[in-house]
Amino acid sequence: MVLALIACVGCHGHGTGRLAPDDARDRYVDPRDGRAYHTTTIGDMVWFAENLAYMPHVSPSAEQGGIWVYGFEGTDPAAARRTTEYQAYGNLYDWDTALLSCPDGWHVPSDEEWRQTEIALGMKPAEADAMSWRGSNQGTRMKRDGDSGFDVALAGWRTGAGKMGFRGEHANFWTATEVDFRAYERLLNVARPTVGRDLGNKTCGFSVRCVRRR
C-alpha cells in the first residue's frame, strides 16, 4: 500500500457539487446508537459527510478486533466514545468489519461509486480509471471547508501490524471492491489537491463513509 504511506446538498451535474448553507444540510440518525450524521448529495448518491462512528466493540491498536479509535488502547466502547479523537474522527475499521457496519439502507461504496462521485466533481473519466493520485482539485473539494460537502478530516489510519499514524496528514477510506487479500481504497493528503486510488491490505484500519442512491 504505497500511497497510504505517502498519504452536498443541492449538487447537480458534472463539476458542480456546491454545498448549501450548513443549517440546510440533511441529517441522518443511526437508529442503532442515536448518532446523527450530516449527509451530502453528489451526483445521484447521498453520502455521509462524517466518518462512520458505529462502535459495538473496540480493540487496542495491536489487536485485530476490527474496530479502533485513533490513540485509544482500551476495550471499553463507552470510554472510547468520550475521547476527542472519536468525537472528531469516528472509527477505523478493517475491511471485513467495515462491510458489516453501515446502517440498513446504506453501504460501503464500491470502487465504481467512488469513481462516479469523483467524475461528478469534475475528474476526467480517464483519470478516474487510473491508480495513484488522480484528478485536479477533487481532493481539495472533498476536504474540510471544500465546496462538495464531503468535509473530510484527515483522520490517519492503522497499519495491518497495529501501528497508528498520519493523523492530520492523511485520510484513507475503504471501498467494498476487493482484490485478493486487498481492497481498493481512496486517499486524501494534506499537501495534495488530488485523490489517491490504491489497494490496501484488508487488515488495515481505515475510515468509512456510508452511501446510498437517491
Stockholm file with secondary structure:
# STOCKHOLM 1.0

chainA/1-214         MVLALIACVGCHGHGTGRLAPDDARDRYVDPRDGRAYHTTTIGDMVWFAENLAYMPHVSPSAEQGGIWVYGFEGTDPAAARRTTEYQAYGNLYDWDTALLSCPDGWHVPSDEEWRQTEIALGMKPAEADAMSWRGSNQGTRMKRDGDSGFDVALAGWRTGAGKMGFRGEHANFWTATEVDFRAYERLLNVARPTVGRDLGNKTCGFSVRCVRRR
#=GR chainA/1-214 SS CHHHHHCCTTCCSTTCCCCCCGGGCCEEECTTTCCEEEEEEETTEEEESSCCCCCSCCCCTTSCCSEECTTCCCSCHHHHHTSHHHHHHCCEECHHHHHTTSCTTCBCCCHHHHHHHHHHTTCCHHHHTSSEEESSSHHHHHBTTCSSSCCBCCCBEECTTSCEECTTTEEEEEEEEEETTEEEEEEEETTCSSEEEEEEETTSBBBCCCEEEC
#=GC SS_cons         CHHHHHCCTTCCSTTCCCCCCGGGCCEEECTTTCCEEEEEEETTEEEESSCCCCCSCCCCTTSCCSEECTTCCCSCHHHHHTSHHHHHHCCEECHHHHHTTSCTTCBCCCHHHHHHHHHHTTCCHHHHTSSEEESSSHHHHHBTTCSSSCCBCCCBEECTTSCEECTTTEEEEEEEEEETTEEEEEEEETTCSSEEEEEEETTSBBBCCCEEEC
//
